[in-house]
Amino acid sequence: MIKTVNRKAILHSFALLCIGILSVNNHVLANSPIQPITANSNTTQSINLVDAQIKYIGRVTKGKQFSLTGSGLAFNLSGGNVWASFYIKEKNKAALNIVINGTEHALILKNGEHKYLIASNLPNGEHTISILKRNEAAKSTVQLTNLEIEPTHALHPAPTFKSQVLAIGDSITCGYGNEAKKNNEGNTLANQNGYQTYSAIAARKLQAEVMIVCWSGRGMSRNRSINNEDIGLLPQLYNYYLPNEPQEQWNPAEYSPEHILINLGTNDNANGKIKGELNKTLYLAAYQNFINTLRDDFPNAHLIFAIGPMKSGSISQWLPELTANNENTSSLIFTSYKGKSEIGGHYHPHVSKHKLMAEQLVEHIKVINTAN
Protein backbone atom coordinates (compact mmCIF):
# COMPACT_ATOMS: atom_id res chain seq x y z
CA MET A 1 0.00 0.00 0.00
CA ILE A 2 1.37 3.41 -1.00
CA LYS A 3 1.19 6.05 1.73
CA THR A 4 0.00 9.56 0.95
CA VAL A 5 2.86 12.09 0.93
CA ASN A 6 2.24 15.39 2.70
CA ARG A 7 4.00 17.83 0.35
CA LYS A 8 3.67 20.76 2.75
CA ALA A 9 5.25 18.81 5.61
CA ILE A 10 8.17 17.77 3.39
CA LEU A 11 8.82 21.32 2.30
CA HIS A 12 8.67 22.55 5.87
CA SER A 13 11.11 19.87 7.03
CA PHE A 14 13.49 20.66 4.20
CA ALA A 15 13.43 24.35 5.06
CA LEU A 16 14.36 23.56 8.64
CA LEU A 17 17.15 21.27 7.43
CA CYS A 18 18.63 24.15 5.40
CA ILE A 19 18.28 26.72 8.10
CA GLY A 20 22.04 27.11 8.65
CA ILE A 21 21.65 27.82 12.34
CA LEU A 22 24.02 26.22 14.80
CA SER A 23 22.55 24.43 17.79
CA VAL A 24 24.37 26.02 20.74
CA ASN A 25 24.03 22.97 22.94
CA ASN A 26 25.11 20.39 20.35
CA HIS A 27 27.70 22.52 18.50
CA VAL A 28 26.63 21.09 15.14
CA LEU A 29 27.86 23.39 12.39
CA ALA A 30 25.45 23.66 9.46
CA ASN A 31 26.18 26.91 7.74
CA SER A 32 24.79 26.72 4.22
CA PRO A 33 23.11 29.95 3.08
CA ILE A 34 19.35 29.69 3.24
CA GLN A 35 17.18 29.43 0.18
CA PRO A 36 13.67 30.34 1.42
CA ILE A 37 11.25 27.45 0.89
CA THR A 38 7.76 28.63 1.78
CA ALA A 39 4.54 29.22 -0.09
CA ASN A 40 5.25 32.96 -0.06
CA SER A 41 8.98 32.79 -0.85
CA ASN A 42 8.53 34.95 -3.95
CA THR A 43 6.58 37.65 -2.16
CA THR A 44 8.73 39.29 0.48
CA GLN A 45 9.23 42.92 1.38
CA SER A 46 12.59 44.47 2.13
CA ILE A 47 12.82 46.64 5.21
CA ASN A 48 14.64 49.95 5.03
CA LEU A 49 17.73 49.42 7.18
CA VAL A 50 17.25 52.86 8.74
CA ASP A 51 13.65 52.07 9.70
CA ALA A 52 12.89 53.60 13.09
CA GLN A 53 11.49 50.25 14.28
CA ILE A 54 14.97 48.73 14.16
CA LYS A 55 17.25 49.29 17.14
CA TYR A 56 20.96 48.91 16.50
CA ILE A 57 22.86 47.49 19.45
CA GLY A 58 26.47 48.30 20.32
CA ARG A 59 28.63 50.00 17.71
CA VAL A 60 27.19 49.87 14.20
CA THR A 61 28.42 52.11 11.39
CA LYS A 62 26.16 54.06 9.04
CA GLY A 63 26.90 51.35 6.49
CA LYS A 64 25.46 48.79 8.96
CA GLN A 65 28.81 47.18 9.69
CA PHE A 66 29.59 45.77 13.13
CA SER A 67 32.39 43.69 14.59
CA LEU A 68 32.39 44.00 18.38
CA THR A 69 31.01 41.28 20.63
CA GLY A 70 27.26 41.64 21.14
CA SER A 71 26.80 44.35 18.52
CA GLY A 72 24.01 44.07 15.97
CA LEU A 73 20.31 44.85 15.84
CA ALA A 74 16.94 44.09 17.39
CA PHE A 75 13.33 44.52 16.35
CA ASN A 76 9.85 43.24 17.09
CA LEU A 77 7.77 41.44 14.49
CA SER A 78 4.12 40.42 14.15
CA GLY A 79 4.99 36.91 12.92
CA GLY A 80 5.88 34.91 9.82
CA ASN A 81 9.35 34.51 8.34
CA VAL A 82 12.43 36.73 8.45
CA TRP A 83 15.38 36.68 6.07
CA ALA A 84 18.59 38.64 6.48
CA SER A 85 21.55 39.06 4.15
CA PHE A 86 25.07 39.53 5.48
CA TYR A 87 28.44 40.15 3.92
CA ILE A 88 31.86 39.23 5.29
CA LYS A 89 35.14 39.48 3.41
CA GLU A 90 36.61 36.48 1.66
CA LYS A 91 38.62 34.13 3.91
CA ASN A 92 37.15 35.74 7.04
CA LYS A 93 35.04 33.92 9.59
CA ALA A 94 32.23 35.24 11.76
CA ALA A 95 29.27 34.01 13.76
CA LEU A 96 26.06 35.60 14.98
CA ASN A 97 23.63 34.84 17.76
CA ILE A 98 20.02 34.78 16.61
CA VAL A 99 17.83 35.37 19.66
CA ILE A 100 14.09 34.84 19.18
CA ASN A 101 11.92 35.59 22.20
CA GLY A 102 14.86 34.93 24.50
CA THR A 103 15.96 31.66 22.89
CA GLU A 104 19.36 31.78 21.20
CA HIS A 105 20.85 29.91 18.28
CA ALA A 106 24.11 30.51 16.48
CA LEU A 107 24.53 31.24 12.80
CA ILE A 108 27.92 30.64 11.21
CA LEU A 109 28.32 33.01 8.25
CA LYS A 110 29.91 32.09 4.94
CA ASN A 111 32.34 34.27 3.01
CA GLY A 112 30.86 36.88 0.71
CA GLU A 113 27.20 37.92 0.74
CA HIS A 114 24.51 35.35 1.51
CA LYS A 115 20.87 35.32 2.49
CA TYR A 116 19.79 33.39 5.60
CA LEU A 117 16.44 32.37 7.03
CA ILE A 118 16.53 33.95 10.49
CA ALA A 119 13.09 33.02 11.80
CA SER A 120 10.54 30.60 10.36
CA ASN A 121 6.75 30.36 10.70
CA LEU A 122 6.40 32.57 13.76
CA PRO A 123 2.75 32.58 14.87
CA ASN A 124 0.76 35.80 14.81
CA GLY A 125 1.70 37.93 17.81
CA GLU A 126 4.58 39.95 19.21
CA HIS A 127 8.05 38.47 18.71
CA THR A 128 11.38 40.00 19.69
CA ILE A 129 14.30 39.16 17.41
CA SER A 130 17.92 40.10 18.08
CA ILE A 131 20.81 39.49 15.68
CA LEU A 132 24.08 39.93 17.59
CA LYS A 133 27.76 39.30 16.94
CA ARG A 134 28.61 36.03 18.68
CA ASN A 135 32.38 36.38 18.56
CA GLU A 136 34.83 39.24 18.99
CA ALA A 137 36.09 41.89 16.58
CA ALA A 138 39.22 39.90 15.81
CA LYS A 139 36.92 37.45 14.00
CA SER A 140 36.04 39.97 11.26
CA THR A 141 33.43 42.58 10.44
CA VAL A 142 29.85 41.73 9.48
CA GLN A 143 27.74 43.93 7.24
CA LEU A 144 23.94 43.73 7.20
CA THR A 145 22.90 44.26 3.57
CA ASN A 146 19.20 43.38 3.55
CA LEU A 147 16.32 42.47 5.84
CA GLU A 148 13.12 40.90 4.51
CA ILE A 149 9.77 39.88 5.98
CA GLU A 150 6.51 38.66 4.53
CA PRO A 151 4.17 41.43 3.30
CA THR A 152 1.37 40.12 5.52
CA HIS A 153 3.44 41.00 8.60
CA ALA A 154 5.07 44.15 9.96
CA LEU A 155 7.81 45.39 12.24
CA HIS A 156 6.76 46.78 15.59
CA PRO A 157 8.69 49.21 17.84
CA ALA A 158 12.02 47.79 18.91
CA PRO A 159 12.48 46.59 22.51
CA THR A 160 13.33 49.26 25.07
CA PHE A 161 15.70 49.21 28.04
CA LYS A 162 15.67 50.78 31.49
CA SER A 163 19.30 51.85 31.32
CA GLN A 164 22.59 51.43 29.46
CA VAL A 165 25.83 49.73 30.46
CA LEU A 166 29.25 49.90 28.80
CA ALA A 167 31.60 46.95 29.38
CA ILE A 168 35.26 47.29 28.41
CA GLY A 169 37.69 44.40 28.66
CA ASP A 170 39.84 41.68 27.17
CA SER A 171 39.26 38.02 26.31
CA ILE A 172 37.36 37.45 29.55
CA THR A 173 34.81 40.10 28.63
CA CYS A 174 34.69 38.78 25.03
CA GLY A 175 33.74 35.29 26.23
CA TYR A 176 36.90 33.57 24.99
CA GLY A 177 36.23 29.80 24.95
CA ASN A 178 33.33 30.17 27.35
CA GLU A 179 31.51 27.17 25.86
CA ALA A 180 34.61 24.98 25.52
CA LYS A 181 34.23 21.46 26.85
CA LYS A 182 37.93 21.15 27.77
CA ASN A 183 40.26 23.76 29.24
CA ASN A 184 42.91 23.06 26.60
CA GLU A 185 40.56 24.16 23.80
CA GLY A 186 41.36 27.36 21.98
CA ASN A 187 38.90 30.06 21.05
CA THR A 188 36.63 29.10 18.12
CA LEU A 189 33.48 30.29 16.37
CA ALA A 190 31.63 27.46 18.06
CA ASN A 191 32.82 27.89 21.64
CA GLN A 192 32.89 31.70 22.01
CA ASN A 193 29.45 33.03 22.86
CA GLY A 194 29.15 36.75 23.49
CA TYR A 195 25.50 36.40 24.52
CA GLN A 196 26.60 34.28 27.49
CA THR A 197 29.26 36.64 28.85
CA TYR A 198 28.99 38.14 32.30
CA SER A 199 28.23 41.69 31.17
CA ALA A 200 25.56 40.57 28.68
CA ILE A 201 23.92 38.30 31.26
CA ALA A 202 24.03 41.03 33.91
CA ALA A 203 22.52 43.55 31.50
CA ARG A 204 19.58 41.25 30.81
CA LYS A 205 19.00 40.81 34.52
CA LEU A 206 19.04 44.59 34.93
CA GLN A 207 16.89 45.12 31.81
CA ALA A 208 19.72 47.26 30.50
CA GLU A 209 21.21 47.68 27.07
CA VAL A 210 24.87 46.68 26.92
CA MET A 211 27.68 47.83 24.66
CA ILE A 212 30.74 45.55 24.83
CA VAL A 213 34.16 46.82 23.74
CA CYS A 214 36.71 44.03 24.07
CA TRP A 215 39.61 42.26 22.37
CA SER A 216 41.53 39.20 23.46
CA GLY A 217 45.13 39.71 24.53
CA ARG A 218 44.87 43.48 24.96
CA GLY A 219 45.70 45.40 28.10
CA MET A 220 45.63 48.79 29.74
CA SER A 221 49.36 49.63 29.67
CA ARG A 222 50.78 46.66 27.73
CA ASN A 223 49.34 43.74 25.80
CA ARG A 224 49.85 40.04 26.37
CA SER A 225 52.17 39.67 23.38
CA ILE A 226 55.92 40.06 23.76
CA ASN A 227 56.46 42.19 20.65
CA ASN A 228 54.75 45.55 20.00
CA GLU A 229 53.13 45.20 23.39
CA ASP A 230 51.96 48.82 23.57
CA ILE A 231 50.32 48.94 20.12
CA GLY A 232 46.57 48.39 19.97
CA LEU A 233 45.96 48.74 23.67
CA LEU A 234 42.29 48.59 24.59
CA PRO A 235 42.09 52.33 25.41
CA GLN A 236 43.25 52.92 21.82
CA LEU A 237 40.75 50.50 20.28
CA TYR A 238 37.98 52.06 22.35
CA ASN A 239 37.92 55.03 19.98
CA TYR A 240 36.59 53.17 16.92
CA TYR A 241 33.35 51.68 15.62
CA LEU A 242 35.33 48.78 14.19
CA PRO A 243 38.53 48.25 16.20
CA ASN A 244 39.71 45.66 13.66
CA GLU A 245 39.38 48.37 10.99
CA PRO A 246 40.43 51.52 12.93
CA GLN A 247 39.31 54.20 10.51
CA GLU A 248 35.96 55.59 11.60
CA GLN A 249 35.98 57.26 15.01
CA TRP A 250 33.13 56.26 17.30
CA ASN A 251 30.79 59.05 18.45
CA PRO A 252 30.21 58.82 22.24
CA ALA A 253 27.09 61.00 21.88
CA GLU A 254 25.32 57.90 20.56
CA TYR A 255 25.34 56.23 23.97
CA SER A 256 24.60 57.27 27.56
CA PRO A 257 25.72 54.56 29.98
CA GLU A 258 24.85 54.87 33.64
CA HIS A 259 27.56 52.36 34.52
CA ILE A 260 30.89 51.64 32.83
CA LEU A 261 32.74 48.47 33.78
CA ILE A 262 36.46 48.16 33.01
CA ASN A 263 38.11 44.76 33.37
CA LEU A 264 41.66 45.26 32.11
CA GLY A 265 44.93 44.08 33.61
CA THR A 266 45.04 40.32 33.18
CA ASN A 267 47.05 40.72 29.97
CA ASP A 268 49.20 43.49 31.47
CA ASN A 269 50.33 40.89 34.01
CA ALA A 270 50.94 38.13 31.47
CA ASN A 271 54.43 36.95 30.51
CA GLY A 272 55.98 38.80 33.43
CA LYS A 273 58.91 36.39 33.62
CA ILE A 274 59.91 37.37 30.09
CA LYS A 275 58.90 41.05 29.95
CA GLY A 276 59.47 41.88 33.59
CA GLU A 277 56.94 42.45 36.32
CA LEU A 278 54.14 44.90 35.63
CA ASN A 279 55.11 48.44 36.57
CA LYS A 280 52.53 49.81 38.99
CA THR A 281 53.21 53.46 38.19
CA LEU A 282 52.88 52.95 34.43
CA TYR A 283 49.76 50.81 34.80
CA LEU A 284 47.95 53.26 37.07
CA ALA A 285 49.00 56.21 34.91
CA ALA A 286 47.58 54.51 31.81
CA TYR A 287 44.43 53.65 33.76
CA GLN A 288 44.02 57.27 34.91
CA ASN A 289 44.42 58.54 31.35
CA PHE A 290 41.64 56.20 30.25
CA ILE A 291 39.48 57.33 33.15
CA ASN A 292 39.95 60.90 31.99
CA THR A 293 38.83 59.93 28.48
CA LEU A 294 35.73 58.22 29.80
CA ARG A 295 34.95 61.20 32.03
CA ASP A 296 35.13 63.49 29.00
CA ASP A 297 32.76 61.20 27.12
CA PHE A 298 30.39 60.39 30.00
CA PRO A 299 30.72 62.85 32.90
CA ASN A 300 27.91 61.35 34.97
CA ALA A 301 28.56 57.64 34.54
CA HIS A 302 29.64 55.50 37.48
CA LEU A 303 32.94 53.75 36.69
CA ILE A 304 33.53 50.23 38.01
CA PHE A 305 37.17 49.12 38.10
CA ALA A 306 37.14 45.32 37.92
CA ILE A 307 39.65 42.51 37.67
CA GLY A 308 39.47 38.71 37.56
CA PRO A 309 38.73 35.89 37.76
CA MET A 310 42.01 34.84 36.11
CA LYS A 311 45.35 35.69 37.70
CA SER A 312 45.50 39.42 38.38
CA GLY A 313 48.64 39.72 40.48
CA SER A 314 48.73 42.89 42.58
CA ILE A 315 46.13 44.75 40.52
CA SER A 316 43.34 43.87 42.94
CA GLN A 317 45.30 45.80 45.59
CA TRP A 318 45.96 48.74 43.24
CA LEU A 319 42.39 49.40 42.11
CA PRO A 320 41.25 50.90 45.46
CA GLU A 321 43.83 53.64 44.92
CA LEU A 322 42.03 54.62 41.74
CA THR A 323 38.67 54.70 43.47
CA ALA A 324 40.13 56.90 46.21
CA ASN A 325 41.37 59.40 43.63
CA ASN A 326 38.30 59.45 41.39
CA GLU A 327 34.75 60.35 42.37
CA ASN A 328 31.74 58.25 41.39
CA THR A 329 33.81 55.08 41.05
CA SER A 330 34.08 51.69 42.74
CA SER A 331 36.15 48.52 42.46
CA LEU A 332 34.97 44.96 41.90
CA ILE A 333 37.15 41.86 42.30
CA PHE A 334 35.62 38.82 40.65
CA THR A 335 36.06 35.70 42.77
CA SER A 336 38.61 33.11 41.66
CA TYR A 337 37.63 29.72 40.28
CA LYS A 338 36.21 27.24 42.76
CA GLY A 339 36.26 24.17 40.55
CA LYS A 340 37.04 22.76 37.11
CA SER A 341 33.43 23.23 35.99
CA GLU A 342 33.97 27.00 36.06
CA ILE A 343 36.93 26.86 33.66
CA GLY A 344 36.53 27.07 29.88
CA GLY A 345 38.95 27.25 26.97
CA HIS A 346 42.58 28.06 27.83
CA TYR A 347 41.55 28.51 31.46
CA HIS A 348 39.16 31.36 30.70
CA PRO A 349 35.80 31.48 32.49
CA HIS A 350 33.22 28.95 31.38
CA VAL A 351 29.61 30.08 30.89
CA SER A 352 28.91 28.72 34.37
CA LYS A 353 31.50 31.14 35.77
CA HIS A 354 30.22 34.01 33.63
CA LYS A 355 26.81 33.51 35.25
CA LEU A 356 28.38 33.79 38.71
CA MET A 357 30.31 36.88 37.62
CA ALA A 358 27.07 38.36 36.33
CA GLU A 359 25.51 37.85 39.75
CA GLN A 360 28.41 39.71 41.33
CA LEU A 361 28.10 42.55 38.85
CA VAL A 362 24.34 42.83 39.27
CA GLU A 363 24.60 42.99 43.06
CA HIS A 364 27.40 45.54 42.78
CA ILE A 365 25.30 47.79 40.55
CA LYS A 366 22.27 47.41 42.80
CA VAL A 367 24.34 48.60 45.76
CA ILE A 368 25.55 51.58 43.73
CA ASN A 369 22.01 52.46 42.70
CA THR A 370 20.76 52.19 46.28
CA ALA A 371 23.55 54.44 47.54
CA ASN A 372 22.63 57.07 44.96
C-alpha positions as CSV (number, residue, x, y, z in Angstrom):
1,M,0.0,0.0,0.0
2,I,1.4,3.4,-1.0
3,K,1.2,6.0,1.7
4,T,0.0,9.6,1.0
5,V,2.9,12.1,0.9
6,N,2.2,15.4,2.7
7,R,4.0,17.8,0.3
8,K,3.7,20.8,2.7
9,A,5.3,18.8,5.6
10,I,8.2,17.8,3.4
11,L,8.8,21.3,2.3
12,H,8.7,22.5,5.9
13,S,11.1,19.9,7.0
14,F,13.5,20.7,4.2
15,A,13.4,24.3,5.1
16,L,14.4,23.6,8.6
17,L,17.1,21.3,7.4
18,C,18.6,24.1,5.4
19,I,18.3,26.7,8.1
20,G,22.0,27.1,8.6
21,I,21.6,27.8,12.3
22,L,24.0,26.2,14.8
23,S,22.6,24.4,17.8
24,V,24.4,26.0,20.7
25,N,24.0,23.0,22.9
26,N,25.1,20.4,20.3
27,H,27.7,22.5,18.5
28,V,26.6,21.1,15.1
29,L,27.9,23.4,12.4
30,A,25.4,23.7,9.5
31,N,26.2,26.9,7.7
32,S,24.8,26.7,4.2
33,P,23.1,30.0,3.1
34,I,19.3,29.7,3.2
35,Q,17.2,29.4,0.2
36,P,13.7,30.3,1.4
37,I,11.3,27.5,0.9
38,T,7.8,28.6,1.8
39,A,4.5,29.2,-0.1
40,N,5.3,33.0,-0.1
41,S,9.0,32.8,-0.8
42,N,8.5,34.9,-4.0
43,T,6.6,37.7,-2.2
44,T,8.7,39.3,0.5
45,Q,9.2,42.9,1.4
46,S,12.6,44.5,2.1
47,I,12.8,46.6,5.2
48,N,14.6,49.9,5.0
49,L,17.7,49.4,7.2
50,V,17.3,52.9,8.7
51,D,13.6,52.1,9.7
52,A,12.9,53.6,13.1
53,Q,11.5,50.2,14.3
54,I,15.0,48.7,14.2
55,K,17.3,49.3,17.1
56,Y,21.0,48.9,16.5
57,I,22.9,47.5,19.5
58,G,26.5,48.3,20.3
59,R,28.6,50.0,17.7
60,V,27.2,49.9,14.2
61,T,28.4,52.1,11.4
62,K,26.2,54.1,9.0
63,G,26.9,51.4,6.5
64,K,25.5,48.8,9.0
65,Q,28.8,47.2,9.7
66,F,29.6,45.8,13.1
67,S,32.4,43.7,14.6
68,L,32.4,44.0,18.4
69,T,31.0,41.3,20.6
70,G,27.3,41.6,21.1
71,S,26.8,44.3,18.5
72,G,24.0,44.1,16.0
73,L,20.3,44.9,15.8
74,A,16.9,44.1,17.4
75,F,13.3,44.5,16.4
76,N,9.9,43.2,17.1
77,L,7.8,41.4,14.5
78,S,4.1,40.4,14.2
79,G,5.0,36.9,12.9
80,G,5.9,34.9,9.8
81,N,9.4,34.5,8.3
82,V,12.4,36.7,8.5
83,W,15.4,36.7,6.1
84,A,18.6,38.6,6.5
85,S,21.5,39.1,4.2
86,F,25.1,39.5,5.5
87,Y,28.4,40.1,3.9
88,I,31.9,39.2,5.3
89,K,35.1,39.5,3.4
90,E,36.6,36.5,1.7
91,K,38.6,34.1,3.9
92,N,37.1,35.7,7.0
93,K,35.0,33.9,9.6
94,A,32.2,35.2,11.8
95,A,29.3,34.0,13.8
96,L,26.1,35.6,15.0
97,N,23.6,34.8,17.8
98,I,20.0,34.8,16.6
99,V,17.8,35.4,19.7
100,I,14.1,34.8,19.2
101,N,11.9,35.6,22.2
102,G,14.9,34.9,24.5
103,T,16.0,31.7,22.9
104,E,19.4,31.8,21.2
105,H,20.8,29.9,18.3
106,A,24.1,30.5,16.5
107,L,24.5,31.2,12.8
108,I,27.9,30.6,11.2
109,L,28.3,33.0,8.3
110,K,29.9,32.1,4.9
111,N,32.3,34.3,3.0
112,G,30.9,36.9,0.7
113,E,27.2,37.9,0.7
114,H,24.5,35.4,1.5
115,K,20.9,35.3,2.5
116,Y,19.8,33.4,5.6
117,L,16.4,32.4,7.0
118,I,16.5,34.0,10.5
119,A,13.1,33.0,11.8
120,S,10.5,30.6,10.4
121,N,6.8,30.4,10.7
122,L,6.4,32.6,13.8
123,P,2.7,32.6,14.9
124,N,0.8,35.8,14.8
125,G,1.7,37.9,17.8
126,E,4.6,40.0,19.2
127,H,8.0,38.5,18.7
128,T,11.4,40.0,19.7
129,I,14.3,39.2,17.4
130,S,17.9,40.1,18.1
131,I,20.8,39.5,15.7
132,L,24.1,39.9,17.6
133,K,27.8,39.3,16.9
134,R,28.6,36.0,18.7
135,N,32.4,36.4,18.6
136,E,34.8,39.2,19.0
137,A,36.1,41.9,16.6
138,A,39.2,39.9,15.8
139,K,36.9,37.4,14.0
140,S,36.0,40.0,11.3
141,T,33.4,42.6,10.4
142,V,29.8,41.7,9.5
143,Q,27.7,43.9,7.2
144,L,23.9,43.7,7.2
145,T,22.9,44.3,3.6
146,N,19.2,43.4,3.6
147,L,16.3,42.5,5.8
148,E,13.1,40.9,4.5
149,I,9.8,39.9,6.0
150,E,6.5,38.7,4.5
151,P,4.2,41.4,3.3
152,T,1.4,40.1,5.5
153,H,3.4,41.0,8.6
154,A,5.1,44.1,10.0
155,L,7.8,45.4,12.2
156,H,6.8,46.8,15.6
157,P,8.7,49.2,17.8
158,A,12.0,47.8,18.9
159,P,12.5,46.6,22.5
160,T,13.3,49.3,25.1
161,F,15.7,49.2,28.0
162,K,15.7,50.8,31.5
163,S,19.3,51.8,31.3
164,Q,22.6,51.4,29.5
165,V,25.8,49.7,30.5
166,L,29.3,49.9,28.8
167,A,31.6,46.9,29.4
168,I,35.3,47.3,28.4
169,G,37.7,44.4,28.7
170,D,39.8,41.7,27.2
171,S,39.3,38.0,26.3
172,I,37.4,37.4,29.6
173,T,34.8,40.1,28.6
174,C,34.7,38.8,25.0
175,G,33.7,35.3,26.2
176,Y,36.9,33.6,25.0
177,G,36.2,29.8,25.0
178,N,33.3,30.2,27.4
179,E,31.5,27.2,25.9
180,A,34.6,25.0,25.5
181,K,34.2,21.5,26.9
182,K,37.9,21.2,27.8
183,N,40.3,23.8,29.2
184,N,42.9,23.1,26.6
185,E,40.6,24.2,23.8
186,G,41.4,27.4,22.0
187,N,38.9,30.1,21.0
188,T,36.6,29.1,18.1
189,L,33.5,30.3,16.4
190,A,31.6,27.5,18.1
191,N,32.8,27.9,21.6
192,Q,32.9,31.7,22.0
193,N,29.4,33.0,22.9
194,G,29.1,36.8,23.5
195,Y,25.5,36.4,24.5
196,Q,26.6,34.3,27.5
197,T,29.3,36.6,28.8
198,Y,29.0,38.1,32.3
199,S,28.2,41.7,31.2
200,A,25.6,40.6,28.7
201,I,23.9,38.3,31.3
202,A,24.0,41.0,33.9
203,A,22.5,43.6,31.5
204,R,19.6,41.3,30.8
205,K,19.0,40.8,34.5
206,L,19.0,44.6,34.9
207,Q,16.9,45.1,31.8
208,A,19.7,47.3,30.5
209,E,21.2,47.7,27.1
210,V,24.9,46.7,26.9
211,M,27.7,47.8,24.7
212,I,30.7,45.6,24.8
213,V,34.2,46.8,23.7
214,C,36.7,44.0,24.1
215,W,39.6,42.3,22.4
216,S,41.5,39.2,23.5
217,G,45.1,39.7,24.5
218,R,44.9,43.5,25.0
219,G,45.7,45.4,28.1
220,M,45.6,48.8,29.7
221,S,49.4,49.6,29.7
222,R,50.8,46.7,27.7
223,N,49.3,43.7,25.8
224,R,49.8,40.0,26.4
225,S,52.2,39.7,23.4
226,I,55.9,40.1,23.8
227,N,56.5,42.2,20.6
228,N,54.7,45.5,20.0
229,E,53.1,45.2,23.4
230,D,52.0,48.8,23.6
231,I,50.3,48.9,20.1
232,G,46.6,48.4,20.0
233,L,46.0,48.7,23.7
234,L,42.3,48.6,24.6
235,P,42.1,52.3,25.4
236,Q,43.2,52.9,21.8
237,L,40.7,50.5,20.3
238,Y,38.0,52.1,22.3
239,N,37.9,55.0,20.0
240,Y,36.6,53.2,16.9
241,Y,33.3,51.7,15.6
242,L,35.3,48.8,14.2
243,P,38.5,48.2,16.2
244,N,39.7,45.7,13.7
245,E,39.4,48.4,11.0
246,P,40.4,51.5,12.9
247,Q,39.3,54.2,10.5
248,E,36.0,55.6,11.6
249,Q,36.0,57.3,15.0
250,W,33.1,56.3,17.3
251,N,30.8,59.0,18.4
252,P,30.2,58.8,22.2
253,A,27.1,61.0,21.9
254,E,25.3,57.9,20.6
255,Y,25.3,56.2,24.0
256,S,24.6,57.3,27.6
257,P,25.7,54.6,30.0
258,E,24.9,54.9,33.6
259,H,27.6,52.4,34.5
260,I,30.9,51.6,32.8
261,L,32.7,48.5,33.8
262,I,36.5,48.2,33.0
263,N,38.1,44.8,33.4
264,L,41.7,45.3,32.1
265,G,44.9,44.1,33.6
266,T,45.0,40.3,33.2
267,N,47.1,40.7,30.0
268,D,49.2,43.5,31.5
269,N,50.3,40.9,34.0
270,A,50.9,38.1,31.5
271,N,54.4,37.0,30.5
272,G,56.0,38.8,33.4
273,K,58.9,36.4,33.6
274,I,59.9,37.4,30.1
275,K,58.9,41.0,30.0
276,G,59.5,41.9,33.6
277,E,56.9,42.5,36.3
278,L,54.1,44.9,35.6
279,N,55.1,48.4,36.6
280,K,52.5,49.8,39.0
281,T,53.2,53.5,38.2
282,L,52.9,53.0,34.4
283,Y,49.8,50.8,34.8
284,L,47.9,53.3,37.1
285,A,49.0,56.2,34.9
286,A,47.6,54.5,31.8
287,Y,44.4,53.7,33.8
288,Q,44.0,57.3,34.9
289,N,44.4,58.5,31.4
290,F,41.6,56.2,30.2
291,I,39.5,57.3,33.2
292,N,40.0,60.9,32.0
293,T,38.8,59.9,28.5
294,L,35.7,58.2,29.8
295,R,35.0,61.2,32.0
296,D,35.1,63.5,29.0
297,D,32.8,61.2,27.1
298,F,30.4,60.4,30.0
299,P,30.7,62.9,32.9
300,N,27.9,61.3,35.0
301,A,28.6,57.6,34.5
302,H,29.6,55.5,37.5
303,L,32.9,53.7,36.7
304,I,33.5,50.2,38.0
305,F,37.2,49.1,38.1
306,A,37.1,45.3,37.9
307,I,39.7,42.5,37.7
308,G,39.5,38.7,37.6
309,P,38.7,35.9,37.8
310,M,42.0,34.8,36.1
311,K,45.4,35.7,37.7
312,S,45.5,39.4,38.4
313,G,48.6,39.7,40.5
314,S,48.7,42.9,42.6
315,I,46.1,44.7,40.5
316,S,43.3,43.9,42.9
317,Q,45.3,45.8,45.6
318,W,46.0,48.7,43.2
319,L,42.4,49.4,42.1
320,P,41.2,50.9,45.5
321,E,43.8,53.6,44.9
322,L,42.0,54.6,41.7
323,T,38.7,54.7,43.5
324,A,40.1,56.9,46.2
325,N,41.4,59.4,43.6
326,N,38.3,59.5,41.4
327,E,34.8,60.4,42.4
328,N,31.7,58.2,41.4
329,T,33.8,55.1,41.0
330,S,34.1,51.7,42.7
331,S,36.2,48.5,42.5
332,L,35.0,45.0,41.9
333,I,37.2,41.9,42.3
334,F,35.6,38.8,40.7
335,T,36.1,35.7,42.8
336,S,38.6,33.1,41.7
337,Y,37.6,29.7,40.3
338,K,36.2,27.2,42.8
339,G,36.3,24.2,40.6
340,K,37.0,22.8,37.1
341,S,33.4,23.2,36.0
342,E,34.0,27.0,36.1
343,I,36.9,26.9,33.7
344,G,36.5,27.1,29.9
345,G,39.0,27.3,27.0
346,H,42.6,28.1,27.8
347,Y,41.5,28.5,31.5
348,H,39.2,31.4,30.7
349,P,35.8,31.5,32.5
350,H,33.2,28.9,31.4
351,V,29.6,30.1,30.9
352,S,28.9,28.7,34.4
353,K,31.5,31.1,35.8
354,H,30.2,34.0,33.6
355,K,26.8,33.5,35.3
356,L,28.4,33.8,38.7
357,M,30.3,36.9,37.6
358,A,27.1,38.4,36.3
359,E,25.5,37.9,39.7
360,Q,28.4,39.7,41.3
361,L,28.1,42.5,38.9
362,V,24.3,42.8,39.3
363,E,24.6,43.0,43.1
364,H,27.4,45.5,42.8
365,I,25.3,47.8,40.6
366,K,22.3,47.4,42.8
367,V,24.3,48.6,45.8
368,I,25.6,51.6,43.7
369,N,22.0,52.5,42.7
370,T,20.8,52.2,46.3
371,A,23.5,54.4,47.5
372,N,22.6,57.1,45.0
